[in-house]
Amino acid sequence: MKRAEHQPEMADLTLYAGIFCKRWTVPDRGTLLPQHSHHHPHISYIVSGAVRVWCGEQELGDYAAPAAIKIEARELHQFLTLTDGVTILCIHNADHIEGEEPAVAEYAHLNLED
């Protein structure tokens, strides 16, 4: 798999009233976002655009903005952008923060061509 020409960017991170929220922007359709899992459940919220979502090996389906996707604890999850201009919020309970980010249980990796 080739690396996307325009990589996803973390646009901002907000911590307020016990809620952690990180915003990602993805310019191009067809971008695969390998994710990670957490020790706790959280919500991935599609603000703009559309994505296909997998948790582990199971395809959850296609989601178009606005859409809230419940991600269970320890579920490795990934997104494939179906449109240009996707924005995703990762929303967590701030009680699970270690340093500046929620604790990660497992990382996903892609094998990319040079």
Residue pairs with C-beta under 8 A, 6 or more apart in sequence:
1 32
1 110
1 111
1 112
1 113
2 112
2 113
3 112
3 113
4 28
4 30
4 31
4 32
5 28
6 27
6 28
6 31
8 24
8 25
8 26
8 31
8 33
9 24
9 25
10 22
10 23
10 24
11 23
11 24
11 25
11 87
12 22
12 23
13 20
13 21
13 22
13 23
13 100
14 20
14 21
14 22
14 23
15 21
15 94
15 97
18 93
18 94
18 95
19 91
19 92
19 93
19 94
20 91
20 92
20 93
20 94
20 96
20 97
20 101
20 102
21 89
21 90
21 91
21 92
22 89
22 90
22 101
23 47
23 87
23 88
23 89
24 33
24 87
24 88
24 89
24 90
25 85
25 86
25 87
26 33
26 49
26 81
26 85
26 86
26 87
26 88
27 84
27 85
28 81
28 84
29 81
29 82
29 83
29 84
29 86
30 80
30 81
31 80
31 81
31 86
32 78
32 79
32 80
32 110
33 78
33 79
33 80
33 81
33 88
34 78
34 107
34 108
34 109
34 110
35 76
35 77
35 78
35 79
35 108
36 76
36 104
36 105
36 106
36 107
36 108
37 73
37 74
37 75
37 76
37 77
37 104
37 105
37 106
38 71
38 73
38 74
38 92
38 96
38 102
38 103
38 104
38 105
39 73
39 74
39 96
39 103
39 105
40 73
40 92
40 93
40 96
40 102
40 103
41 70
41 71
41 72
41 73
42 71
42 90
42 91
42 92
42 93
42 102
43 68
43 69
43 70
43 71
43 89
43 90
43 91
44 53
44 68
44 69
44 71
44 77
44 79
44 88
44 89
44 90
44 91
45 66
45 67
45 68
45 69
45 88
45 89
45 91
46 63
46 64
46 65
46 66
46 67
46 68
46 69
46 86
46 87
46 88
47 65
47 66
47 87
47 88
47 89
48 65
48 85
48 86
48 87
49 64
49 65
49 81
49 82
49 83
49 84
49 85
49 86
49 87
50 62
50 63
50 64
50 65
50 81
50 82
50 83
50 86
51 62
51 63
51 79
51 80
51 81
51 82
51 86
51 88
52 59
52 61
52 62
52 63
52 79
52 80
52 82
53 59
53 60
53 61
53 62
53 63
53 69
53 77
53 78
53 79
54 60
54 77
54 78
55 71
55 72
55 75
55 76
55 77
56 75
56 76
56 77
60 69
62 82
63 69
65 87
71 77
73 105
74 105
74 106
76 106
76 108
78 108
79 86
79 88
92 102
96 102
96 103
97 103
